[in-house]
Amino acid sequence: MKIALILLLILSGEAQLATQQMLTQSQLEYSSIKRVVLQRISQTPKEHC
């Protein structure tokens, strides 16, 4: 949860827009943030790494 909160503070651009549209509870889960951001920029987790 702590890392998710830090991410919310430092994200910008498309990533920030994607997280702003999430439900509040989902914003507290790193895996949810990662999934939504990668979907927004049209990449799969494997393509990102």
C-alpha positions as a LaTeX table, in Angstrom:
\begin{tabular}{lrrr}
\hline
Residue & $x$ (\AA) & $y$ (\AA) & $z$ (\AA) \\
\hline
Met1 & 0.00 & 0.00 & 0.00 \\
Lys2 & 2.81 & 2.40 & 0.84 \\
Ile3 & 4.42 & 2.04 & $-2.58$ \\
Ala4 & 1.05 & 2.61 & $-4.27$ \\
Leu5 & 0.63 & 5.91 & $-2.45$ \\
Ile6 & 4.11 & 7.03 & $-3.45$ \\
Leu7 & 3.39 & 6.13 & $-7.06$ \\
Leu8 & 0.21 & 8.19 & $-7.06$ \\
Leu9 & 2.25 & 11.22 & $-6.00$ \\
Ile10 & 4.91 & 10.89 & $-8.69$ \\
Leu11 & 2.95 & 9.72 & $-11.75$ \\
Ser12 & 2.30 & 12.24 & $-14.49$ \\
Gly13 & 0.71 & 12.49 & $-17.93$ \\
Glu14 & $-1.24$ & 9.50 & $-19.21$ \\
Ala15 & $-0.29$ & 7.40 & $-16.19$ \\
Gln16 & $-1.70$ & 10.01 & $-13.82$ \\
Leu17 & $-4.91$ & 10.30 & $-15.84$ \\
Ala18 & $-5.34$ & 6.53 & $-15.76$ \\
Thr19 & $-5.00$ & 6.36 & $-11.97$ \\
Gln20 & $-7.34$ & 9.30 & $-11.41$ \\
Gln21 & $-10.13$ & 7.30 & $-13.07$ \\
Met22 & $-9.66$ & 4.33 & $-10.74$ \\
Leu23 & $-11.80$ & 3.58 & $-7.72$ \\
Thr24 & $-10.20$ & 4.83 & $-4.51$ \\
Gln25 & $-9.73$ & 1.33 & $-3.11$ \\
Ser26 & $-7.96$ & 0.21 & $-6.28$ \\
Gln27 & $-5.60$ & 3.17 & $-6.02$ \\
Leu28 & $-4.17$ & 1.61 & $-2.87$ \\
Glu29 & $-3.05$ & $-1.57$ & $-4.65$ \\
Tyr30 & 0.20 & $-1.54$ & $-6.60$ \\
Ser31 & $-0.92$ & $-4.37$ & $-8.90$ \\
Ser32 & $-4.07$ & $-2.45$ & $-9.85$ \\
Ile33 & $-2.12$ & 0.71 & $-10.60$ \\
Lys34 & 0.38 & $-1.22$ & $-12.70$ \\
Arg35 & $-2.37$ & $-2.95$ & $-14.70$ \\
Val36 & $-4.32$ & 0.24 & $-15.38$ \\
Val37 & $-1.26$ & 2.27 & $-16.37$ \\
Leu38 & 0.05 & $-0.42$ & $-18.70$ \\
Gln39 & $-3.39$ & $-0.76$ & $-20.29$ \\
Arg40 & $-3.54$ & 3.00 & $-20.79$ \\
Ile41 & $-0.24$ & 3.03 & $-22.64$ \\
Ser42 & $-1.16$ & $-0.17$ & $-24.48$ \\
Gln43 & 1.58 & $-2.45$ & $-23.22$ \\
Thr44 & 1.52 & $-5.78$ & $-21.52$ \\
Pro45 & 3.67 & $-6.26$ & $-18.41$ \\
Lys46 & 6.09 & $-8.44$ & $-20.44$ \\
Glu47 & 6.51 & $-5.73$ & $-23.11$ \\
His48 & 7.22 & $-3.17$ & $-20.41$ \\
Cys49 & 10.08 & $-5.09$ & $-18.76$ \\
\hline
\end{tabular}
